[in-house]
């Protein structure tokens, strides 16, 4: 199984729980409708990676930077920078036909994470930034989310469950787009606008 790191310790999540359409400006940039209820989808353990690998056999892939949390005993215990890689053209075709998104979202290495860092502060003070080739592409924080992290956890527990070590990805702010092999990504998680953690990736 694939693993993530927290304080240099390996953990093997059973799944990644993701929520879509959680930032208003991102909904607008993709011309989507604002959902009446939370939009959940899941990524399997095989999607988890600590490297940013462009999906083979695809001409296009989009990055989506997200504040990501480690869940233990149904509570947030740590935070990381995460990337939800998305085959946007595939996703659009599936949505047009009312079909599930797995082919566009759940492929191998589609959930990319920095090391996780223990966290017990105020979630509202967390934000994410993504730079690609030294250019700021995405910036947003918990205060902009339609559904806050604890609300997402509560809703998920109404129909499913978290195993200890599972990951919650909380949606992406505006600024998503294509990337290519060789691009340099720098992801940051900030707490009260101060750097909490960062991770550099080169697209392989």
Backbone as CSV, one residue per row, in Angstrom:
resi,resn,N_x,N_y,N_z,CA_x,CA_y,CA_z,C_x,C_y,C_z
1,UNK,0.833,-1.211,0.000,0.000,0.000,0.000,0.863,1.254,0.000
2,UNK,0.321,2.333,-0.549,1.019,3.605,-0.563,0.886,4.284,0.793
3,UNK,1.866,5.124,1.120,1.914,5.725,2.450,2.119,7.229,2.369
4,UNK,1.841,7.892,3.493,2.189,9.303,3.676,3.092,9.388,4.902
5,UNK,3.715,10.542,5.084,4.612,10.731,6.215,4.055,11.778,7.165
6,UNK,4.136,11.477,8.451,3.871,12.468,9.479,4.959,12.340,10.534
7,UNK,5.704,13.415,10.723,6.827,13.420,11.676,7.779,12.257,11.397
8,UNK,8.051,12.037,10.101,8.963,10.991,9.623,8.438,9.573,9.871
9,UNK,7.187,9.457,10.246,6.564,8.151,10.461,5.629,7.842,9.301
10,UNK,5.682,6.602,8.805,4.822,6.180,7.704,3.424,5.814,8.204
11,UNK,2.406,6.279,7.479,1.025,5.893,7.726,0.427,5.452,6.395
12,UNK,-0.430,4.458,6.443,-0.992,3.880,5.219,-2.505,4.146,5.183
13,UNK,-2.921,5.256,4.558,-4.345,5.577,4.517,-5.126,4.548,3.692
14,UNK,-6.342,4.261,4.130,-7.179,3.358,3.342,-7.795,4.085,2.157
15,UNK,-7.969,5.416,2.277,-8.612,6.188,1.201,-8.380,7.676,1.422
16,UNK,-8.715,8.427,0.387,-8.726,9.881,0.444,-10.161,10.329,0.203
17,UNK,-10.705,11.080,1.147,-12.054,11.631,1.017,-11.925,13.050,0.466
18,UNK,-12.598,13.319,-0.640,-12.499,14.618,-1.300,-13.866,15.282,-1.378
19,UNK,-13.869,16.590,-1.308,-15.104,17.344,-1.518,-14.908,18.289,-2.692
20,UNK,-15.885,18.301,-3.586,-15.814,19.151,-4.763,-16.639,20.419,-4.593
21,UNK,-16.319,21.407,-5.425,-17.100,22.644,-5.477,-17.260,23.280,-4.097
22,UNK,-16.120,23.542,-3.453,-16.158,24.075,-2.093,-15.672,25.517,-2.006
23,UNK,-15.276,26.100,-3.149,-14.897,27.511,-3.213,-15.718,28.165,-4.325
24,UNK,-16.400,29.265,-4.024,-17.309,29.901,-4.976,-16.592,30.289,-6.266
25,UNK,-15.408,30.893,-6.162,-14.713,31.359,-7.368,-14.265,30.202,-8.250
26,UNK,-13.947,29.056,-7.645,-13.588,27.883,-8.440,-14.814,27.338,-9.163
27,UNK,-15.957,27.345,-8.502,-17.206,26.921,-9.148,-17.457,27.781,-10.384
28,UNK,-17.252,29.084,-10.242,-17.500,30.012,-11.346,-16.518,29.800,-12.496
29,UNK,-15.235,29.542,-12.184,-14.251,29.429,-13.256,-14.478,28.198,-14.127
30,UNK,-15.153,27.176,-13.582,-15.467,25.977,-14.362,-16.919,25.973,-14.843
31,UNK,-17.607,27.092,-14.627,-19.005,27.223,-15.051,-19.881,26.109,-14.499
32,UNK,-19.641,25.750,-13.246,-20.453,24.735,-12.581,-21.559,25.396,-11.771
33,UNK,-22.567,24.614,-11.435,-23.614,25.089,-10.558,-23.184,24.905,-9.110
34,UNK,-23.589,25.834,-8.241,-23.340,25.669,-6.812,-24.230,24.544,-6.293
35,UNK,-23.650,23.515,-5.687,-24.457,22.354,-5.278,-25.360,22.657,-4.094
36,UNK,-26.486,21.953,-4.042,-27.413,22.090,-2.916,-26.903,21.359,-1.679
37,UNK,-26.069,20.348,-1.894,-25.489,19.584,-0.792,-24.033,19.284,-1.137
38,UNK,-23.279,18.800,-0.168,-21.851,18.544,-0.373,-21.629,17.484,-1.444
39,UNK,-20.637,17.730,-2.288,-20.274,16.805,-3.359,-19.040,16.022,-2.912
40,UNK,-19.219,14.736,-2.623,-18.120,13.884,-2.183,-17.652,12.978,-3.312
41,UNK,-16.357,12.713,-3.336,-15.825,11.613,-4.132,-14.615,11.060,-3.400
42,UNK,-14.193,9.867,-3.781,-13.128,9.177,-3.062,-11.984,8.810,-4.001
43,UNK,-10.787,8.849,-3.459,-9.615,8.357,-4.171,-9.064,7.168,-3.384
44,UNK,-8.702,6.079,-4.073,-8.199,4.902,-3.369,-6.757,5.080,-2.918
45,UNK,-6.295,4.150,-2.104,-4.902,4.193,-1.657,-3.930,4.247,-2.833
46,UNK,-4.259,3.599,-3.933,-3.368,3.576,-5.104,-3.184,4.953,-5.737
47,UNK,-4.015,5.916,-5.374,-3.874,7.269,-5.919,-2.847,8.096,-5.153
48,UNK,-2.441,7.654,-3.972,-1.589,8.448,-3.080,-0.133,8.412,-3.537
49,UNK,0.499,9.600,-3.545,1.891,9.702,-3.989,2.565,10.867,-3.285
50,UNK,3.878,10.763,-3.105,4.657,11.918,-2.637,5.475,12.522,-3.768
51,UNK,5.222,12.031,-5.001,5.841,12.584,-6.195,4.747,13.076,-7.140
52,UNK,5.082,14.068,-7.952,4.129,14.633,-8.908,4.446,14.059,-10.280
53,UNK,3.635,13.101,-10.684,3.881,12.336,-11.910,2.786,12.642,-12.921
54,UNK,3.165,13.128,-14.084,2.168,13.419,-15.123,1.576,12.101,-15.607
55,UNK,0.240,11.998,-15.678,-0.381,10.720,-16.044,-0.070,10.309,-17.481
56,UNK,0.522,9.153,-17.629,0.926,8.670,-18.950,-0.295,8.435,-19.829
57,UNK,-0.113,8.705,-21.117,-1.178,8.472,-22.073,-2.205,9.583,-22.141
58,UNK,-1.945,10.700,-21.460,-2.877,11.825,-21.459,-2.176,13.088,-21.954
59,UNK,-2.872,13.834,-22.790,-2.297,15.060,-23.328,-2.454,16.220,-22.367
60,UNK,-3.434,16.126,-21.464,-3.741,17.241,-20.573,-4.110,16.741,-19.192
61,UNK,-3.657,17.475,-18.180,-4.036,17.195,-16.792,-4.043,18.518,-16.037
62,UNK,-4.984,18.680,-15.116,-5.090,19.893,-14.312,-4.600,19.648,-12.888
63,UNK,-3.981,20.666,-12.304,-3.617,20.670,-10.888,-4.749,21.322,-10.102
64,UNK,-4.954,20.878,-8.867,-5.874,21.515,-7.918,-5.213,21.450,-6.540
65,UNK,-4.743,22.574,-6.036,-4.081,22.623,-4.733,-5.127,22.649,-3.616
66,UNK,-4.879,21.886,-2.553,-5.884,21.759,-1.503,-5.236,21.656,-0.116
67,UNK,-5.891,22.263,0.866,-5.553,22.017,2.262,-6.029,20.601,2.594
68,UNK,-5.124,19.779,3.082,-5.426,18.359,3.305,-5.169,18.000,4.760
69,UNK,-6.033,17.139,5.293,-5.961,16.806,6.712,-5.844,15.303,6.924
70,UNK,-5.088,14.928,7.939,-5.042,13.553,8.411,-6.122,13.385,9.472
71,UNK,-6.895,12.297,9.356,-8.005,12.051,10.272,-7.668,10.867,11.173
72,UNK,-7.787,11.072,12.460,-7.610,10.007,13.445,-8.707,10.135,14.498
73,UNK,-9.382,9.020,14.766,-10.520,8.991,15.689,-11.569,10.038,15.296
74,UNK,-11.778,10.136,13.977,-12.768,11.056,13.393,-12.463,12.524,13.650
75,UNK,-11.205,12.821,13.976,-10.808,14.202,14.229,-9.564,14.544,13.408
76,UNK,-9.391,15.815,13.133,-8.210,16.290,12.422,-7.007,16.256,13.368
77,UNK,-5.932,15.600,12.927,-4.732,15.533,13.756,-3.513,16.185,13.103
78,UNK,-3.569,16.374,11.775,-2.405,16.922,11.070,-2.863,17.554,9.764
79,UNK,-1.996,18.386,9.195,-2.317,19.100,7.959,-1.174,18.937,6.973
80,UNK,-1.491,18.994,5.674,-0.481,18.903,4.625,-0.941,19.700,3.414
81,UNK,-0.005,19.952,2.520,-0.327,20.472,1.196,-0.661,19.286,0.298
82,UNK,-1.750,19.386,-0.441,-2.144,18.301,-1.330,-2.481,18.800,-2.724
83,UNK,-2.334,17.915,-3.701,-2.732,18.181,-5.080,-3.712,17.104,-5.529
84,UNK,-4.886,17.537,-5.949,-5.886,16.656,-6.540,-5.729,16.776,-8.052
85,UNK,-5.053,15.811,-8.665,-4.856,15.851,-10.115,-6.126,15.389,-10.811
86,UNK,-6.477,16.089,-11.894,-7.761,15.869,-12.541,-7.595,15.857,-14.058
87,UNK,-8.122,14.824,-14.688,-8.196,14.783,-16.153,-9.464,15.533,-16.547
88,UNK,-9.319,16.844,-16.763,-10.491,17.721,-16.893,-11.355,17.371,-18.099
89,UNK,-10.721,17.075,-19.225,-11.517,16.762,-20.412,-12.315,15.480,-20.199
90,UNK,-11.702,14.503,-19.567,-12.399,13.254,-19.264,-13.539,13.531,-18.292
91,UNK,-13.269,14.337,-17.265,-14.293,14.660,-16.277,-15.484,15.362,-16.928
92,UNK,-15.214,16.311,-17.830,-16.298,17.058,-18.471,-17.201,16.136,-19.284
93,UNK,-16.599,15.191,-19.992,-17.392,14.244,-20.779,-18.232,13.351,-19.879
94,UNK,-17.657,12.927,-18.751,-18.406,12.088,-17.815,-19.567,12.862,-17.201
95,UNK,-19.313,14.126,-16.847,-20.377,14.930,-16.240,-21.528,15.157,-17.219
96,UNK,-21.180,15.375,-18.493,-22.219,15.592,-19.504,-23.157,14.393,-19.605
97,UNK,-22.603,13.211,-19.368,-23.395,11.992,-19.473,-23.959,11.536,-18.130
98,UNK,-23.705,12.310,-17.087,-24.195,11.955,-15.762,-23.516,10.735,-15.176
99,UNK,-22.253,10.508,-15.556,-21.522,9.322,-15.121,-20.550,9.666,-13.991
100,UNK,-20.109,8.674,-13.212,-19.147,8.915,-12.126,-17.817,9.452,-12.644
101,UNK,-17.041,10.056,-11.740,-15.813,10.759,-12.097,-14.541,9.920,-11.944
102,UNK,-14.637,8.669,-11.537,-13.428,7.930,-11.144,-12.314,7.953,-12.191
103,UNK,-12.651,7.813,-13.462,-11.612,7.796,-14.501,-10.834,9.111,-14.549
104,UNK,-11.468,10.186,-14.120,-10.841,11.507,-14.168,-10.163,11.891,-12.869
105,UNK,-10.504,11.199,-11.774,-10.051,11.633,-10.455,-9.279,10.578,-9.666
106,UNK,-9.535,9.300,-9.916,-9.044,8.246,-9.019,-7.908,7.423,-9.614
107,UNK,-7.244,7.949,-10.631,-6.163,7.203,-11.260,-4.915,7.174,-10.365
108,UNK,-3.986,6.305,-10.686,-2.764,6.166,-9.890,-2.016,7.496,-9.796
109,UNK,-1.512,7.813,-8.599,-0.700,9.006,-8.341,-1.468,10.315,-8.518
110,UNK,-2.791,10.268,-8.366,-3.603,11.476,-8.566,-3.835,12.271,-7.286
111,UNK,-3.352,11.775,-6.154,-3.458,12.490,-4.879,-2.048,12.651,-4.313
112,UNK,-1.483,13.834,-4.459,-0.074,14.085,-4.169,0.025,14.916,-2.892
113,UNK,0.881,14.471,-1.968,0.936,15.146,-0.666,2.367,15.452,-0.240
114,UNK,2.487,16.579,0.484,3.700,16.851,1.245,3.689,15.967,2.475
115,UNK,4.711,16.093,3.301,4.657,15.465,4.617,3.591,16.169,5.454
116,UNK,2.905,15.418,6.295,1.897,15.982,7.181,2.560,16.511,8.456
117,UNK,1.945,17.553,9.008,2.459,18.152,10.229,1.338,18.208,11.259
118,UNK,1.625,17.759,12.476,0.621,17.774,13.544,0.056,19.176,13.705
119,UNK,-1.262,19.245,13.937,-1.911,20.557,13.999,-3.110,20.497,14.930
120,UNK,-3.209,21.470,15.835,-4.383,21.569,16.705,-4.818,23.018,16.908
121,UNK,-4.453,23.861,15.928,-4.824,25.270,16.001,-6.198,25.538,15.417
122,UNK,-6.509,26.811,15.245,-7.784,27.237,14.678,-7.773,26.996,13.169
123,UNK,-8.669,26.139,12.687,-8.702,25.788,11.272,-8.969,26.998,10.385
124,UNK,-9.725,27.950,10.893,-10.082,29.128,10.102,-8.853,29.954,9.713
125,UNK,-7.743,29.741,10.395,-6.531,30.512,10.123,-5.595,29.834,9.126
126,UNK,-6.030,28.709,8.534,-5.206,27.991,7.558,-5.491,28.470,6.136
127,UNK,-4.453,28.517,5.323,-4.611,28.843,3.908,-3.577,28.090,3.089
128,UNK,-3.796,28.050,1.779,-2.930,27.318,0.865,-2.473,28.250,-0.249
129,UNK,-1.237,28.044,-0.702,-0.711,28.760,-1.864,0.007,27.765,-2.764
130,UNK,-0.142,27.960,-4.072,0.575,27.144,-5.045,1.286,28.049,-6.038
131,UNK,2.597,27.820,-6.169,3.412,28.504,-7.163,3.871,27.472,-8.190
132,UNK,3.794,27.831,-9.466,4.324,26.980,-10.531,5.345,27.796,-11.306
133,UNK,6.568,27.297,-11.350,7.675,28.009,-11.997,7.760,29.444,-11.463
134,UNK,7.650,29.570,-10.130,7.785,30.826,-9.385,6.616,31.792,-9.573
135,UNK,5.543,31.364,-10.209,4.366,32.225,-10.403,3.222,31.740,-9.513
136,UNK,2.638,32.666,-8.726,1.514,32.307,-7.866,0.304,31.962,-8.719
137,UNK,-0.210,30.744,-8.550,-1.340,30.271,-9.335,-2.620,30.163,-8.513
138,UNK,-2.506,29.738,-7.260,-3.686,29.547,-6.429,-3.418,30.052,-5.012
139,UNK,-4.451,30.616,-4.421,-4.360,31.097,-3.045,-5.771,31.100,-2.467
140,UNK,-5.947,30.530,-1.290,-7.259,30.512,-0.653,-7.159,29.894,0.724
141,UNK,-8.201,30.080,1.498,-8.157,29.576,2.862,-9.495,29.052,3.332
142,UNK,-9.465,28.518,4.535,-10.668,27.912,5.116,-11.815,28.913,5.187
143,UNK,-11.490,30.193,5.397,-12.556,31.189,5.525,-13.376,31.330,4.243
144,UNK,-12.815,30.921,3.089,-13.518,31.016,1.816,-14.315,29.760,1.473
145,UNK,-14.180,28.712,2.268,-14.843,27.448,1.958,-16.351,27.546,2.203
146,UNK,-17.142,26.987,1.290,-18.581,26.893,1.504,-18.893,25.959,2.672
147,UNK,-18.131,24.858,2.740,-18.298,23.867,3.801,-16.983,23.763,4.570
148,UNK,-17.020,24.050,5.853,-15.817,24.036,6.674,-15.423,22.585,6.987
149,UNK,-14.141,22.371,7.324,-13.660,20.999,7.533,-14.486,20.170,8.512
150,UNK,-14.843,20.736,9.652,-15.615,19.948,10.619,-17.000,19.619,10.088
151,UNK,-17.590,20.526,9.331,-18.886,20.249,8.705,-18.777,19.103,7.707
152,UNK,-17.675,19.074,6.961,-17.458,17.991,5.994,-17.340,16.652,6.715
153,UNK,-16.556,16.639,7.801,-16.392,15.408,8.578,-17.741,14.921,9.096
154,UNK,-18.524,15.827,9.668,-19.827,15.448,10.217,-20.732,14.863,9.140
155,UNK,-20.722,15.471,7.967,-21.580,14.996,6.871,-21.137,13.619,6.385
156,UNK,-19.833,13.434,6.253,-19.315,12.139,5.793,-19.727,11.021,6.746
157,UNK,-19.686,11.318,8.033,-20.002,10.295,9.036,-21.477,9.907,9.042
158,UNK,-22.303,10.662,8.330,-23.715,10.301,8.238,-23.943,9.129,7.279
159,UNK,-22.989,8.903,6.348,-23.198,7.825,5.372,-21.983,6.924,5.177
160,UNK,-20.837,7.305,5.754,-19.628,6.497,5.589,-18.790,6.621,6.853
161,UNK,-17.511,6.308,6.763,-16.658,6.359,7.948,-15.218,6.629,7.554
162,UNK,-14.472,7.119,8.508,-13.036,7.292,8.358,-12.320,6.158,9.094
163,UNK,-11.341,5.564,8.440,-10.372,4.731,9.148,-9.280,5.658,9.675
164,UNK,-8.688,5.325,10.808,-7.572,6.127,11.299,-6.476,6.186,10.233
165,UNK,-6.004,7.391,9.941,-4.983,7.564,8.919,-5.531,7.957,7.567
166,UNK,-6.858,8.010,7.426,-7.436,8.487,6.165,-7.161,9.975,5.998
167,UNK,-7.309,10.448,4.767,-7.017,11.840,4.423,-8.287,12.526,3.950
168,UNK,-8.456,13.771,4.360,-9.542,14.615,3.873,-8.950,15.750,3.051
169,UNK,-9.390,15.856,1.782,-9.026,16.986,0.925,-10.253,17.903,0.844
170,UNK,-10.034,19.221,1.027,-11.144,20.129,1.311,-11.535,21.038,0.151
171,UNK,-11.131,20.707,-1.062,-11.509,21.518,-2.207,-10.419,22.493,-2.602
172,UNK,-10.566,23.058,-3.793,-9.508,23.903,-4.349,-10.020,25.309,-4.645
173,UNK,-9.195,26.331,-4.366,-9.567,27.693,-4.753,-9.405,27.900,-6.260
174,UNK,-9.805,29.068,-6.737,-9.713,29.358,-8.169,-8.252,29.342,-8.624
175,UNK,-8.063,29.176,-9.935,-6.721,29.217,-10.509,-6.220,27.895,-11.023
176,UNK,-7.104,26.885,-11.100,-6.675,25.582,-11.599,-6.295,25.698,-13.072
177,UNK,-5.475,24.748,-13.526,-5.061,24.794,-14.927,-4.162,23.634,-15.289
178,UNK,-3.681,23.662,-16.516,-2.838,22.587,-17.030,-1.396,22.750,-16.551
179,UNK,-0.670,21.645,-16.576,0.756,21.674,-16.276,1.449,20.659,-17.164
180,UNK,2.786,20.647,-17.111,3.533,19.760,-18.004,4.757,19.196,-17.298
181,UNK,5.320,18.159,-17.876,6.539,17.550,-17.340,7.652,18.596,-17.285
182,UNK,8.353,18.638,-16.166,9.435,19.599,-15.972,9.037,20.834,-15.200
183,UNK,7.756,21.102,-15.068,7.314,22.243,-14.262,7.752,22.058,-12.807
184,UNK,8.007,23.173,-12.143,8.385,23.154,-10.730,7.237,23.734,-9.903
185,UNK,6.707,22.915,-9.015,5.623,23.313,-8.126,6.195,23.614,-6.738
186,UNK,5.685,24.650,-6.106,5.978,24.921,-4.703,4.652,25.119,-3.994
187,UNK,4.320,24.186,-3.120,3.078,24.266,-2.367,3.347,24.713,-0.939
188,UNK,2.479,25.576,-0.423,2.641,26.097,0.934,1.326,26.001,1.696
189,UNK,1.427,25.654,2.971,0.316,25.797,3.908,0.726,26.872,4.914
190,UNK,-0.161,27.841,5.094,0.115,28.945,6.007,-0.874,28.932,7.168
191,UNK,-0.406,29.366,8.320,-1.240,29.514,9.512,-1.102,30.946,9.986
192,UNK,-2.212,31.680,9.979,-2.200,33.115,10.303,-1.189,33.846,9.420
193,UNK,-1.160,33.453,8.132,-0.301,34.050,7.108,1.189,33.793,7.333
194,UNK,1.532,32.926,8.277,2.920,32.521,8.494,3.111,31.106,7.950
195,UNK,4.270,30.846,7.339,4.523,29.550,6.718,4.512,28.438,7.751
196,UNK,3.656,27.441,7.521,3.585,26.273,8.399,4.367,25.113,7.808
197,UNK,4.238,24.913,6.497,5.013,23.882,5.806,5.033,24.200,4.325
198,UNK,6.014,23.622,3.629,6.096,23.806,2.177,6.675,22.544,1.549
199,UNK,6.413,22.375,0.278,6.910,21.214,-0.450,7.153,21.605,-1.902
200,UNK,8.324,21.225,-2.399,8.693,21.470,-3.806,8.545,20.161,-4.577
201,UNK,7.924,20.232,-5.736,7.789,19.081,-6.623,8.289,19.455,-8.014
202,UNK,8.975,18.540,-8.639,9.244,18.661,-10.087,8.397,17.628,-10.786
203,UNK,7.669,18.059,-11.810,6.761,17.145,-12.507,7.580,16.124,-13.298
204,UNK,7.345,14.862,-13.001,8.068,13.758,-13.635,7.290,13.187,-14.805
